[in-house]
Amino acid sequence: MKPLGGSARSRTAGGRRGATGAGGITLAVLLTAASLPMLVAQPRSAEAETTPGEKAPACAPWDRECRVNRYLDRVRDRPEKLDEFLRGMPKGGDLHNHLSGAVSTESLIRYAAEDGRCIEAETMQSSLAPCTTGQRPASDAVSDPEFRERVLEAWSMAGFEPGGEESGHDHFFATFGKFWAATEGREGDMLAEVAGDLAEQNQFYLETLLSRQSEARGKLVERVGFDPSSERDFRRLRTTLLREGMAEVERAARRATDQDFARYRELLNCGTPSSRPGCDVEIRLNYQVARANSPASVFTQLLLGFELAQSDPRFVGVNMVQPEDHEISLRDYTLHMRMIDYLSRQYPGVSVTLHAGELVPGLVKPEELTYHIEQAVRIAGADRIGHGIDLVHEDGWQALADHMAARDIAVEVPLTSNCQILRVCGPEEHPLPEYMAHDVPFALATDDPGVSRSDITAQYRRAATDFGLNYSQLKASARTSLEQAFVQGESLWTEPGSDRMRSACASDTPGFGEPDATCAELLSNSPKARLQWRQEVAFQAFETYYAYK
């Protein structure tokens, strides 16, 4: 397929991005290039020359990116070679990742068995012990192959065939309610697995979704009332929640997060001579808010998320989860956007990314397709949106796309889950070509790779085969994923769309020796710049290897 037009530019972090924070890999790690042959750096032409009659442009011998584009064109229809290429390609970070849906279903079954959970024999619904009539010990899913297969299919998209009585949308979202008990108390284990998966896929950053203290939050909600008729009620409710115990809920959330991070570091032997690759994946959290709940509950969750993002550098933003087409999600959509707008003004350093426009005709009434992205961007002030599938159905969608481009508001694009949930699979149905045509930055993402039985390489494969993206466009997506990350610190790049590094590092070339003192200082002070530098080191090695194959 001919590559899509438009570009996917790396962007300067905007909106409510945080200031420099602590944490990150050591300079010794980030300055070490991959063990691939390297050549002397040469300047790269802005555009490769085109020879009449050739499908691919002629490349100067030193123009490695051009030559890698040509290599991808040669292997695009050769699955094994394409998979090898894309698996080894540096792919930035995963910005749209639900922790419980990211871990493999096999691991969920193992957790449930080890923790003595139960599974309803007919519905495959998990629960805490003790098991009752009609339930089986989760350990049966380890010892009984037939039962195990049924659990795998109920807890993921394994074996699912579209067109039956149950839609992909319904099956996908139902999995979370079925395996929930398996995840209880296993957040640290899940972080370790997902970080390891990213390292294997040649990614460097994880921004995953996590909620905290659901029971304590619920008790707090019970003690307060809420009339959402005016912004004055937002102020009153926030004041009441802070007075009635939100601070203690937040402290408990931070303690639980301490335990989870300690557990994942222990499992990966981080900080020891036998540390595993997942230790070098930078992890940040977005607080997830369940939107299909009462207004008081949603506001309380949002407030906890904003409070955590202000006090704990591991939490960098908030997001809303659960089906966007749920009755309550639709009824209260504008109210939720107003809540976020209000809280963003109280906590101006907190970033926001929102599931918005994860809708298609037939799933909701036509009028519901006309405003979700618009309100997420213009009312809630989202720094990024996830999915954005209903773009062309939104009122004034072209102006909306131009607004997103002008404000560097990125769209997170999980192609596999878009296809499984909404049956939006190729460029004829998916708005990615429209986003690209309007120069909206995008970053390929996984969403729920455990449930989807997928990974980030599969997203890049779909982009290359179904959408015809070339290597430069895939590379731009990887760069965008780090530029748009909510990780703290200044960007390595000077401005949106630029491949020029900041003046501190302008005289340095990633992958060729240690940076000078001013560049080293920038990298030391900025976790974001360190990640970007590390990726550029990896690109140098990767492109040198594939440019001459």
C-alpha positions in Angstrom: 0.0 0.0 0.0 1.2 3.5 -0.8 2.2 5.4 2.4 -0.4 7.8 3.8 0.2 11.5 3.2 0.8 13.9 6.0 3.4 13.9 8.8 3.6 12.8 12.4 5.8 15.4 14.0 7.5 15.3 17.4 6.1 18.0 19.6 7.2 20.3 22.4 5.4 19.4 25.6 2.6 21.9 26.2 -0.4 22.5 28.4 0.0 21.5 32.0 3.3 19.5 31.7 5.2 19.2 35.0 8.5 20.6 36.0 11.8 18.7 36.3 11.4 15.7 38.6 13.6 13.0 40.1 14.3 9.4 39.0 15.5 7.9 35.8 18.3 5.7 34.4 21.9 6.5 34.9 23.9 8.4 32.3 26.1 5.4 31.9 23.1 3.4 30.7 21.6 6.0 28.5 24.9 6.8 26.8 25.5 3.2 25.7 24.5 2.4 22.2 23.0 -0.9 21.2 25.5 -3.5 20.3 25.1 -3.0 16.5 27.8 -1.8 14.1 28.1 2.0 14.0 29.4 4.3 11.2 30.8 7.8 11.4 27.9 10.3 11.7 27.1 12.2 8.5 24.6 15.0 7.9 21.2 13.8 6.7 19.5 15.4 3.8 16.1 17.1 4.5 14.6 15.1 1.6 15.9 12.3 -0.5 16.3 12.8 -4.2 13.8 11.1 -6.4 14.8 9.3 -9.6 12.1 9.2 -12.3 10.5 5.8 -12.8 11.5 4.5 -9.3 8.9 3.7 -6.7 11.3 4.6 -3.9 13.5 7.6 -3.8 17.2 7.3 -4.6 19.3 7.7 -1.4 22.6 9.3 -0.9 25.1 6.7 0.6 25.2 8.5 3.9 21.4 9.1 4.2 20.6 6.3 6.5 17.0 7.2 7.2 16.2 7.2 3.5 17.9 3.9 3.1 15.9 2.4 6.0 12.7 3.6 4.4 13.7 1.7 1.3 14.5 -1.4 3.4 11.0 -1.3 5.0 9.5 -1.0 1.5 11.3 -4.2 0.5 10.1 -6.2 3.5 6.6 -4.8 3.9 5.1 -7.9 2.4 7.6 -10.4 4.0 6.1 -11.1 7.5 9.1 -12.6 9.1 11.5 -9.9 8.0 9.0 -7.2 8.8 8.4 -8.5 12.3 12.2 -8.7 12.9 12.6 -5.1 11.7 9.7 -3.7 13.7 10.5 -5.6 16.9 14.0 -4.2 16.9 12.9 -0.7 16.0 13.1 1.8 18.9 9.5 2.5 19.7 9.6 5.2 22.4 6.9 4.8 25.1 3.4 3.4 25.6 1.2 6.4 26.5 -2.2 4.5 26.4 -1.9 1.4 28.7 -4.3 0.0 31.2 -2.2 -2.0 33.7 -4.7 -4.7 34.5 -5.5 -5.2 30.8 -1.8 -5.1 29.8 -0.6 -8.1 31.8 -0.9 -11.5 30.0 -4.0 -13.6 30.7 -1.7 -16.5 31.6 -0.2 -14.4 34.4 -3.7 -13.5 35.6 -4.6 -17.2 35.9 -1.4 -17.9 37.8 -2.0 -15.0 40.2 -5.6 -16.3 40.8 -4.3 -19.8 41.4 -1.5 -18.8 43.8 -3.8 -16.5 45.7 -6.6 -19.0 46.2 -9.2 -17.2 44.1 -12.4 -18.7 42.7 -13.9 -18.8 39.2 -17.6 -19.3 38.5 -17.8 -22.4 36.3 -20.4 -21.0 33.9 -19.7 -17.3 33.6 -15.9 -17.4 34.3 -16.4 -14.6 36.8 -13.6 -14.5 39.3 -14.0 -13.8 43.0 -12.2 -13.9 46.4 -12.3 -17.1 48.5 -14.0 -19.0 49.8 -15.5 -20.7 46.8 -19.2 -21.4 46.8 -21.6 -23.7 44.9 -21.0 -23.4 41.2 -17.5 -22.1 41.6 -14.2 -23.8 41.0 -10.8 -23.1 42.5 -8.7 -21.0 40.1 -6.0 -23.6 40.4 -8.2 -25.8 38.2 -7.4 -23.4 35.4 -3.8 -24.5 35.8 -4.4 -28.3 36.0 -7.4 -28.7 33.7 -6.6 -27.7 30.0 -10.2 -27.5 28.9 -11.2 -25.2 31.8 -8.0 -23.2 31.2 -9.0 -22.6 27.6 -12.4 -21.4 28.6 -10.9 -19.0 31.1 -8.5 -17.7 28.6 -11.3 -17.0 26.1 -13.5 -15.3 28.7 -10.7 -13.2 30.2 -9.3 -12.0 26.8 -10.0 -11.8 23.1 -8.3 -15.2 22.5 -10.4 -17.2 20.1 -13.0 -14.4 19.7 -14.7 -14.3 16.3 -16.7 -11.2 15.4 -20.2 -11.5 14.0 -21.7 -13.7 16.8 -24.2 -13.0 19.4 -21.7 -11.1 21.5 -20.0 -8.1 20.0 -16.3 -7.4 20.2 -17.1 -4.3 22.2 -19.1 -6.2 24.8 -16.7 -9.1 25.1 -13.7 -6.8 25.4 -15.1 -4.7 28.2 -16.7 -7.7 30.0 -13.2 -9.3 30.5 -12.3 -6.7 33.2 -15.2 -7.5 35.4 -14.5 -11.2 35.0 -10.8 -11.3 36.0 -10.8 -8.4 38.6 -10.2 -10.7 41.6 -7.1 -12.1 40.0 -5.5 -8.6 40.0 -6.2 -7.8 43.6 -2.9 -7.1 45.4 -0.8 -7.8 42.3 -0.1 -4.4 41.1 3.6 -4.7 41.7 3.8 -8.0 39.8 1.9 -6.5 36.9 4.2 -3.5 36.8 7.2 -5.9 36.6 5.7 -7.9 33.8 4.6 -5.0 31.7 7.9 -3.1 32.2 9.7 -6.3 31.0 7.5 -6.6 28.0 8.3 -3.0 27.0 12.0 -3.6 27.3 11.7 -6.6 25.1 9.9 -4.5 22.5 12.6 -1.9 22.6 10.6 0.8 24.4 11.9 3.0 27.1 8.8 4.6 28.9 5.5 3.3 30.3 2.6 5.6 31.3 0.1 3.2 32.7 -3.4 3.6 34.3 -4.0 2.7 37.9 -6.6 3.5 40.6 -6.1 3.5 44.3 -8.1 3.1 47.6 -11.5 2.3 46.1 -13.0 1.2 49.4 -11.8 4.3 51.3 -13.0 6.5 48.5 -16.4 4.9 48.6 -16.7 5.6 52.3 -15.7 9.2 51.7 -18.3 9.6 49.0 -21.0 8.2 51.3 -20.3 11.1 53.8 -20.8 13.9 51.2 -23.6 15.0 49.0 -23.4 16.7 45.6 -25.7 18.9 43.5 -23.8 19.4 40.2 -25.9 22.4 39.2 -23.1 25.0 39.3 -19.3 25.4 39.7 -20.0 26.6 43.2 -20.9 23.0 44.0 -17.5 21.9 42.7 -15.8 24.3 45.1 -18.1 23.1 48.0 -17.5 19.5 47.3 -13.8 19.8 47.0 -13.7 21.7 50.3 -15.8 19.1 52.0 -13.8 16.1 50.7 -10.5 17.7 51.8 -12.0 18.4 55.2 -13.6 14.9 55.6 -10.5 12.8 55.0 -9.1 13.1 51.4 -5.6 13.7 52.8 -5.6 10.4 54.6 -6.9 8.6 51.5 -4.1 10.2 49.5 -1.4 9.2 52.0 -2.7 5.6 51.9 -2.6 5.7 48.1 1.0 6.8 48.2 1.9 4.0 50.7 0.3 1.4 48.5 2.2 2.8 45.5 5.5 2.6 47.5 4.7 -1.1 48.1 3.9 -1.8 44.4 7.1 -0.1 43.2 9.2 -1.9 45.7 7.6 -5.2 44.6 8.3 -4.7 40.9 11.9 -3.6 41.6 12.4 -6.7 43.7 11.0 -9.0 41.0 13.3 -7.5 38.4 16.3 -7.4 40.7 16.6 -3.7 40.1 19.7 -2.0 41.6 21.6 -5.3 41.7 24.2 -6.8 39.3 21.5 -9.2 38.0 19.0 -6.4 37.2 16.7 -7.3 34.3 16.0 -5.0 31.3 12.6 -3.9 32.7 14.4 -1.9 35.3 15.5 0.6 32.7 12.0 1.3 31.6 10.9 4.7 33.1 7.4 4.2 34.7 4.8 6.9 35.4 1.2 6.6 36.4 -2.0 8.2 35.3 -4.8 8.0 37.8 -7.8 6.3 36.3 -11.3 7.5 37.0 -14.3 5.2 36.5 -16.7 7.4 34.6 -19.8 5.2 34.9 -20.5 6.2 38.5 -22.4 8.8 40.4 -21.2 12.4 40.0 -20.0 12.5 43.6 -18.0 9.4 43.0 -16.5 10.6 39.7 -15.5 14.0 41.3 -14.0 12.2 44.3 -11.9 10.0 42.1 -10.8 13.0 40.0 -9.9 15.0 43.1 -7.8 12.1 44.4 -6.0 11.8 41.1 -5.2 15.5 41.0 -4.0 15.5 44.6 -1.7 12.5 43.9 -0.4 14.0 40.7 0.5 17.2 42.7 2.2 15.3 45.6 3.7 12.2 44.2 6.0 12.4 41.1 5.1 8.9 40.0 1.6 10.1 39.3 1.7 12.6 36.3 -1.9 12.9 35.1 -5.5 11.7 35.2 -7.7 9.9 32.7 -11.2 8.5 32.6 -12.0 4.8 31.9 -15.0 2.5 31.3 -17.0 2.5 28.1 -17.7 6.0 26.7 -21.0 4.7 25.4 -22.2 3.6 28.9 -25.5 5.3 29.9 -24.0 7.3 32.7 -20.9 8.2 30.7 -23.1 9.7 28.0 -25.5 11.4 30.5 -22.7 13.0 32.4 -20.1 13.6 29.7 -20.3 17.4 29.7 -20.4 17.4 33.5 -17.3 15.4 33.7 -15.5 17.7 31.3 -16.5 20.7 33.5 -15.2 18.9 36.6 -11.8 18.4 35.0 -11.8 22.0 33.8 -12.4 23.2 37.4 -9.9 20.9 39.0 -7.2 21.7 36.3 -7.5 25.4 37.4 -6.9 24.4 41.0 -4.0 22.1 40.1 -2.4 23.8 37.1 0.7 21.5 37.1 -1.3 18.3 36.5 -1.7 16.9 33.0 -4.8 15.4 31.5 -5.3 12.7 28.9 -8.8 11.5 28.1 -10.5 8.6 26.3 -12.6 10.7 23.9 -14.5 9.8 20.7 -14.2 6.0 21.3 -17.5 5.8 19.5 -18.9 4.8 16.1 -22.3 5.1 14.3 -24.8 2.5 15.6 -23.1 2.3 19.0 -24.7 5.6 20.2 -27.3 8.1 18.8 -25.9 10.2 16.0 -25.9 13.4 18.1 -23.5 11.7 20.6 -20.9 11.5 17.9 -20.7 15.2 17.4 -19.0 16.7 20.5 -16.9 14.3 22.6 -13.4 15.1 21.3 -14.4 18.8 21.0 -15.4 19.0 24.7 -12.4 16.9 25.9 -10.1 19.4 24.1 -11.9 22.7 24.6 -13.7 22.3 27.9 -11.5 19.8 29.8 -8.3 21.1 28.2 -6.9 17.7 27.5 -3.2 17.6 26.7 -3.8 14.3 24.8 -6.8 12.2 23.8 -7.1 8.4 23.4 -8.7 6.7 20.4 -10.5 9.7 18.9 -12.4 7.4 16.5 -15.4 9.6 15.9 -13.4 12.6 14.6 -15.1 13.0 11.2 -18.5 12.9 12.9 -17.7 15.8 15.2 -19.2 19.2 14.4 -16.6 21.2 12.6 -14.1 18.3 12.8 -11.6 19.9 10.4 -11.3 23.0 12.6 -11.1 20.7 15.6 -8.2 18.8 14.0 -6.4 22.0 13.1 -6.9 23.2 16.7 -5.3 20.0 18.0 -2.4 20.4 15.6 -1.9 24.1 16.6 -2.0 23.2 20.3 0.1 20.1 19.9 -2.7 17.9 21.4 -1.7 14.4 20.4 -4.0 11.4 19.8 -3.0 8.0 21.2 -3.7 5.3 18.6 -4.2 1.7 19.7 -5.0 0.1 16.3 -5.7 -3.4 17.5 -8.2 -2.5 20.2 -9.9 0.0 17.8 -10.4 -3.0 15.4 -11.5 -5.5 18.1 -13.8 -3.1 20.0 -15.3 -0.9 17.3 -14.5 -2.9 14.1 -12.6 0.1 12.9 -9.6 -1.6 11.3 -8.3 0.0 8.2 -7.7 3.4 6.6 -11.2 3.4 5.1 -12.8 3.4 8.6 -10.0 4.8 10.9 -9.5 8.5 11.2 -5.7 8.2 11.4 -5.3 9.5 7.8 -7.4 12.5 8.7 -5.3 13.2 11.8 -2.1 12.9 9.7 -3.5 15.1 6.9 -4.1 17.9 9.5 -0.7 17.3 11.1 -2.1 16.2 14.5 0.7 14.4 16.4 -0.1 10.8 17.0 1.6 8.0 19.0 0.9 4.3 18.4 -0.1 2.6 21.7 -1.3 -0.8 23.0 -4.3 0.0 25.2 -4.8 -3.5 26.8 -2.3 -5.8 25.1 -3.0 -8.7 27.5 -6.7 -8.6 26.7 -6.1 -8.0 23.0 -3.4 -10.7 22.8 -1.2 -8.1 21.1 1.8 -5.9 21.7 3.3 -2.6 20.5 5.1 -4.3 17.6 1.7 -5.4 16.3 0.6 -1.8 16.3 3.6 -0.8 14.2 3.0 -3.7 11.9 -0.7 -2.7 11.3 0.5 0.9 10.7 3.0 -0.3 8.1 0.9 -2.9 6.3 -2.7 -1.7 6.6 -2.0 2.0 6.6 1.1 2.0 4.5 3.2 4.2 6.9 6.8 4.5 6.0 9.8 4.3 8.4 10.0 8.1 8.8 6.4 8.2 9.9 6.8 5.3 12.3 9.9 7.0 13.7 7.9 10.2 14.2 5.3 8.3 16.1 8.0 6.9 18.4 9.5 10.3 19.0 6.0 11.8 19.6 5.4 9.2 22.3 8.3 10.6 24.3 7.7 14.2 23.4 4.1 14.0 24.5 4.8 11.9 27.6 3.9 13.5 30.9 7.3 12.6 32.3 8.9 15.5 34.0 11.6 17.8 32.5 12.5 19.8 29.4 12.4 18.3 26.0 15.6 17.4 24.1 14.1 19.2 21.0 13.9 22.9 20.3 10.4 23.2 19.0 7.4 21.3 17.5 8.3 19.5 14.3 12.0 20.1 14.7 14.7 17.5 14.7 17.2 20.1 16.1 18.3 19.5 19.7 18.3 22.3 22.3 21.4 24.5 22.2 22.8 22.6 25.2 23.2 19.5 23.1 23.4 21.0 19.6 27.0 20.1 19.2 26.6 16.5 20.4 25.5 13.4 18.4 23.7 10.7 20.4 25.6 7.4 20.2 29.0 8.9 19.4 30.9 9.5 22.7 29.8 11.2 25.8 27.9 14.6 25.6 29.7 17.7 26.7 29.1 19.3 30.1 26.2 21.5 29.1 24.3 18.6 27.4 25.1 16.2 30.3 23.6 18.8 32.7 20.4 18.9 30.6 20.2 15.1 30.6 20.9 14.9 34.3 18.2 17.3 35.2 15.5 16.2 32.8 14.0 12.6 32.8 12.3 13.4 29.5 15.4 14.6 27.7 17.3 11.5 29.0 14.6 9.2 27.5 14.7 11.1 24.2 18.5 11.0 24.1 18.4 7.2 24.9 16.0 6.7 22.0 18.2 8.7 19.6 21.2 6.5 20.6 19.1 3.5 19.7 18.0 5.0 16.4 21.6 5.6 15.4 22.4 2.0 16.0 19.2 0.7 14.4 19.5 2.8 11.2 23.2 2.0 10.8 22.3 -1.7 10.9 19.4 -1.6 8.5 20.6 1.1 6.1 23.1 -1.3 4.5 21.2 -4.6 4.6 
